[in-house]
Amino acid sequence: MEVTALVRRHRLVGPGAVYWNPAKPEATVHAVELEGFDAVVHLSGANVARRWTEEYRREIVESRVTSTRMLCESLAQVRRRPRVLLCASAVGIYGDCGDEVLTEESPEGTGFLADTCTAWEAAAKNACALGIRVVHLRLGVVLSRKGGALGKMLPAFRLGLGGRLGSGRQWMSWISVRDLVRAAMFLMEREELAGAFNLTAPNPVTNATFVMALAAAVHRPALLPVPAGMLRMIFGEMADETMLASQRVLPQRLAGAGFRFEDEEIGTAFRALLR
């Protein structure tokens, strides 16, 4: 497989890379540079794990919705279009749902992240009118030791400074990075599959279970819970919609299509990632 990256910095352009900065409309990718590709994977989006000012809320939306719309506009000008567009979304589309089990058939929720994800998926659907198969990757918490949520948590947990967030009863839907890549490849290759797919392991866990499994994997205690009030004081609305929100999501469509996970349980996933 040959991969070409769309990059935001001119200095990174070279073999296997094309310049494209969705924050600058004049720097949208030229249609000729999108000719001949079998698939496009779009994962762009500003990091949500920081306090949301009004300005940053706009950046979160534009980095997802506007960039997706601009990419579809570029694809409309391509003579030989890709067969499939895989576009990131997130389980945040369901909102905060407590203990309710969520599948792709569950309705969209309410809140800033749910509204953003709904608009994000709507922007990607513009490619359907071009005859391109569209797959929405509704991502859970992606576990990778190289970054993301786990990368930020590891230093504290390795010092024995980890702990549950708030009550710890909120559900976390997660997926290992290797299963994420495998699932994306699976969906790319299966031409009959389109629409929304939850990219989450089949066994979501509560935050308390997640924390204890991570502490066990690094052989440290997890004795320092962070009160919900403190999280709200530091992060504001973001805390309620991410760290304290409960989303018990199952990969119903992915499993029904025959995909098999390598990392189904959180404990074994951590051990595989951190060995």
VEXDREN-2710 file (C-alpha; in Angstrom, 1 decimal):
% VEXDREN-2710
k/r/px/py/pz
1/MET/0.0/0.0/0.0
2/GLU/1.3/3.5/-0.9
3/VAL/0.2/6.3/1.4
4/THR/0.3/10.1/0.6
5/ALA/-0.1/12.5/3.6
6/LEU/-1.7/15.9/3.4
7/VAL/0.5/18.1/5.5
8/ARG/0.0/21.7/6.9
9/ARG/3.6/22.9/6.7
10/HIS/5.5/23.5/3.5
11/ARG/8.7/22.2/5.0
12/LEU/7.2/18.7/5.4
13/VAL/6.3/18.5/1.7
14/GLY/8.3/15.9/-0.2
15/PRO/7.9/12.5/-1.6
16/GLY/4.6/11.0/-0.3
17/ALA/3.3/14.4/1.0
18/VAL/1.0/17.1/-0.4
19/TYR/0.6/20.6/1.2
20/TRP/-2.9/21.3/2.4
21/ASN/-3.9/23.7/5.2
22/PRO/-7.7/23.9/5.7
23/ALA/-7.2/26.9/8.0
24/LYS/-6.2/28.8/4.8
25/PRO/-8.7/28.6/2.0
26/GLU/-6.1/29.6/-0.6
27/ALA/-4.1/26.6/0.5
28/THR/-6.7/23.9/-0.2
29/VAL/-5.3/20.9/-2.0
30/HIS/-5.4/21.1/-5.8
31/ALA/-7.6/18.6/-7.5
32/VAL/-4.8/17.3/-9.7
33/GLU/-3.0/16.2/-6.5
34/LEU/-5.9/14.0/-5.5
35/GLU/-6.1/12.1/-8.8
36/GLY/-5.7/8.4/-8.7
37/PHE/-6.2/7.6/-5.1
38/ASP/-8.3/4.6/-4.1
39/ALA/-9.2/5.9/-0.6
40/VAL/-9.1/9.1/1.4
41/VAL/-8.8/9.0/5.2
42/HIS/-9.6/12.3/7.0
43/LEU/-8.8/12.5/10.7
44/SER/-8.3/16.2/11.1
45/GLY/-9.6/17.9/14.3
46/ALA/-8.2/20.3/17.0
47/ASN/-7.6/18.7/20.4
48/VAL/-10.7/18.9/22.6
49/ALA/-8.7/18.2/25.8
50/ARG/-8.3/21.8/27.0
51/ARG/-10.6/24.5/28.3
52/TRP/-13.1/25.7/25.7
53/THR/-13.1/29.5/25.2
54/GLU/-15.5/30.8/22.6
55/GLU/-12.6/31.2/20.2
56/TYR/-11.4/27.7/20.8
57/ARG/-14.9/26.3/20.4
58/ARG/-14.9/27.8/16.9
59/GLU/-11.5/26.2/16.2
60/ILE/-12.8/22.8/17.3
61/VAL/-15.8/23.1/14.9
62/GLU/-13.9/24.6/12.0
63/SER/-11.0/22.1/12.2
64/ARG/-13.6/19.3/11.7
65/VAL/-16.6/20.6/9.8
66/THR/-15.0/23.2/7.6
67/SER/-12.0/21.0/6.7
68/THR/-14.3/18.1/5.8
69/ARG/-16.4/20.4/3.6
70/MET/-13.3/21.8/1.9
71/LEU/-11.9/18.3/1.3
72/CYS/-15.2/17.2/-0.3
73/GLU/-15.1/20.4/-2.5
74/SER/-11.7/19.4/-3.7
75/LEU/-12.8/15.8/-4.4
76/ALA/-15.7/17.2/-6.5
77/GLN/-13.1/18.5/-9.0
78/VAL/-11.3/15.2/-9.4
79/ARG/-11.9/13.3/-12.6
80/ARG/-11.1/9.8/-11.1
81/ARG/-12.4/10.0/-7.6
82/PRO/-11.5/7.7/-4.7
83/ARG/-13.9/4.8/-4.0
84/VAL/-14.2/5.6/-0.3
85/LEU/-13.8/8.5/2.2
86/LEU/-13.2/7.4/5.8
87/CYS/-13.9/10.4/8.0
88/ALA/-13.3/10.6/11.7
89/SER/-16.2/11.3/14.1
90/ALA/-16.5/10.4/17.8
91/VAL/-18.7/8.6/20.3
92/GLY/-19.3/12.1/21.7
93/ILE/-22.1/12.2/19.1
94/TYR/-24.3/10.3/21.6
95/GLY/-23.9/12.8/24.5
96/ASP/-23.8/11.9/28.2
97/CYS/-26.0/8.7/28.5
98/GLY/-25.3/7.2/31.9
99/ASP/-25.5/3.4/31.9
100/GLU/-27.5/3.2/28.6
101/VAL/-25.9/0.8/26.0
102/LEU/-25.3/2.7/22.8
103/THR/-25.0/1.4/19.2
104/GLU/-25.0/3.0/15.8
105/GLU/-28.8/2.9/16.0
106/SER/-28.8/5.2/19.0
107/PRO/-29.9/8.8/18.4
108/GLU/-27.5/11.8/18.5
109/GLY/-27.3/13.4/21.9
110/THR/-27.2/17.0/23.0
111/GLY/-24.3/19.3/23.9
112/PHE/-21.4/21.0/22.1
113/LEU/-19.5/17.8/21.2
114/ALA/-22.7/16.0/20.0
115/ASP/-23.7/18.9/17.8
116/THR/-20.1/19.2/16.4
117/CYS/-20.0/15.5/15.5
118/THR/-23.4/15.7/13.9
119/ALA/-22.3/18.6/11.7
120/TRP/-19.0/16.8/11.0
121/GLU/-20.8/13.7/9.7
122/ALA/-23.2/15.9/7.7
123/ALA/-20.2/17.6/6.0
124/ALA/-18.7/14.2/5.1
125/LYS/-21.9/13.1/3.5
126/ASN/-21.3/15.7/0.7
127/ALA/-19.0/13.1/-0.8
128/CYS/-22.0/10.7/-1.3
129/ALA/-23.3/12.9/-4.0
130/LEU/-20.0/12.4/-5.8
131/GLY/-20.5/8.7/-5.9
132/ILE/-17.9/8.1/-3.1
133/ARG/-18.7/5.6/-0.4
134/VAL/-18.5/7.4/3.0
135/VAL/-17.7/5.8/6.3
136/HIS/-17.9/7.7/9.6
137/LEU/-15.4/6.4/12.1
138/ARG/-17.0/7.1/15.5
139/LEU/-13.9/6.9/17.7
140/GLY/-13.8/6.1/21.3
141/VAL/-10.7/6.9/23.5
142/VAL/-7.8/5.7/21.4
143/LEU/-5.1/4.0/23.5
144/SER/-1.5/4.5/22.3
145/ARG/1.6/4.9/24.5
146/LYS/2.8/7.5/22.0
147/GLY/0.1/10.1/22.6
148/GLY/-3.5/10.9/23.1
149/ALA/-5.2/10.4/26.5
150/LEU/-3.0/7.4/27.5
151/GLY/0.2/9.3/26.7
152/LYS/-0.9/12.1/28.9
153/MET/-1.9/9.9/31.8
154/LEU/1.1/7.6/31.9
155/PRO/3.6/9.9/33.6
156/ALA/1.3/10.5/36.6
157/PHE/0.4/6.9/36.8
158/ARG/4.0/5.7/36.7
159/LEU/4.6/8.0/39.7
160/GLY/1.7/6.5/41.6
161/LEU/-0.3/9.7/41.2
162/GLY/-3.2/8.4/39.2
163/GLY/-6.8/8.1/40.3
164/ARG/-10.4/8.0/39.2
165/LEU/-12.1/11.1/37.8
166/GLY/-15.1/12.3/39.7
167/SER/-17.3/9.3/40.9
168/GLY/-15.5/6.9/38.5
169/ARG/-18.9/5.5/37.5
170/GLN/-18.9/7.1/34.1
171/TRP/-18.5/4.6/31.2
172/MET/-15.4/4.9/28.9
173/SER/-15.5/3.5/25.4
174/TRP/-12.0/2.8/24.2
175/ILE/-10.0/1.1/21.4
176/SER/-6.3/0.2/21.1
177/VAL/-4.5/2.0/18.3
178/ARG/-3.7/-1.3/16.5
179/ASP/-7.4/-2.3/16.4
180/LEU/-8.2/1.2/15.2
181/VAL/-5.8/0.8/12.3
182/ARG/-7.1/-2.7/11.6
183/ALA/-10.7/-1.6/11.7
184/ALA/-10.1/1.3/9.3
185/MET/-8.4/-1.0/6.9
186/PHE/-11.3/-3.5/7.2
187/LEU/-13.8/-0.8/6.4
188/MET/-11.7/0.6/3.6
189/GLU/-11.6/-2.8/1.8
190/ARG/-15.2/-3.9/2.4
191/GLU/-17.0/-2.1/-0.4
192/GLU/-20.5/-3.0/0.8
193/LEU/-20.0/-1.1/4.2
194/ALA/-20.9/2.5/4.5
195/GLY/-22.3/5.0/7.1
196/ALA/-21.5/5.2/10.8
197/PHE/-19.4/2.6/12.6
198/ASN/-18.5/2.7/16.3
199/LEU/-14.7/2.1/16.6
200/THR/-14.7/1.0/20.2
201/ALA/-13.7/-2.3/21.8
202/PRO/-16.6/-4.6/22.6
203/ASN/-16.1/-4.2/26.4
204/PRO/-16.4/-0.6/27.6
205/VAL/-15.4/0.0/31.2
206/THR/-16.1/2.5/33.9
207/ASN/-13.5/5.1/34.6
208/ALA/-12.8/3.4/38.0
209/THR/-12.1/0.1/36.2
210/PHE/-10.0/1.9/33.5
211/VAL/-7.9/3.6/36.2
212/MET/-7.3/0.4/38.2
213/ALA/-6.3/-1.6/35.1
214/LEU/-3.8/1.1/34.1
215/ALA/-2.4/1.3/37.6
216/ALA/-2.0/-2.5/37.6
217/ALA/-0.3/-2.4/34.2
218/VAL/2.4/0.0/35.5
219/HIS/2.6/-1.7/38.9
220/ARG/1.6/1.4/40.9
221/PRO/-1.3/2.3/43.2
222/ALA/-4.1/4.6/42.0
223/LEU/-5.0/6.4/45.2
224/LEU/-5.5/10.1/44.2
225/PRO/-9.0/10.6/42.8
226/VAL/-9.8/14.0/41.2
227/PRO/-13.1/15.5/42.4
228/ALA/-15.6/16.5/39.7
229/GLY/-15.7/20.0/41.1
230/MET/-12.0/20.5/40.7
231/LEU/-12.2/19.2/37.1
232/ARG/-15.0/21.7/36.4
233/MET/-13.1/24.5/38.0
234/ILE/-10.0/23.8/35.8
235/PHE/-11.6/22.8/32.5
236/GLY/-15.2/24.2/32.6
237/GLU/-17.7/22.7/30.1
238/MET/-15.0/20.4/28.6
239/ALA/-14.9/18.4/31.9
240/ASP/-18.6/17.6/31.8
241/GLU/-18.6/16.6/28.1
242/THR/-15.5/14.5/28.1
243/MET/-13.9/13.4/31.4
244/LEU/-17.1/13.1/33.3
245/ALA/-19.5/12.1/30.5
246/SER/-20.7/8.5/30.3
247/GLN/-20.8/6.7/27.0
248/ARG/-21.3/2.9/27.0
249/VAL/-20.8/2.3/23.3
250/LEU/-20.7/-1.1/21.5
251/PRO/-19.2/-1.7/18.0
252/GLN/-22.4/-3.4/16.8
253/ARG/-22.0/-2.8/13.1
254/LEU/-18.3/-3.6/13.0
255/ALA/-18.8/-6.9/14.9
256/GLY/-21.8/-7.7/12.7
257/ALA/-19.6/-7.3/9.6
258/GLY/-17.2/-9.9/10.9
259/PHE/-14.4/-7.8/12.4
260/ARG/-12.5/-9.5/15.2
261/PHE/-10.7/-7.4/17.8
262/GLU/-7.2/-8.2/19.0
263/ASP/-7.7/-6.2/22.2
264/GLU/-11.1/-6.9/23.7
265/GLU/-10.3/-6.4/27.5
266/ILE/-8.8/-3.3/29.0
267/GLY/-6.3/-5.2/31.2
268/THR/-4.8/-7.2/28.3
269/ALA/-4.9/-4.1/26.1
270/PHE/-2.8/-2.2/28.6
271/ARG/-0.3/-5.0/29.0
272/ALA/0.1/-5.3/25.2
273/LEU/0.6/-1.6/24.8
274/LEU/3.1/-1.2/27.7
275/ARG/5.2/-4.3/27.5
END
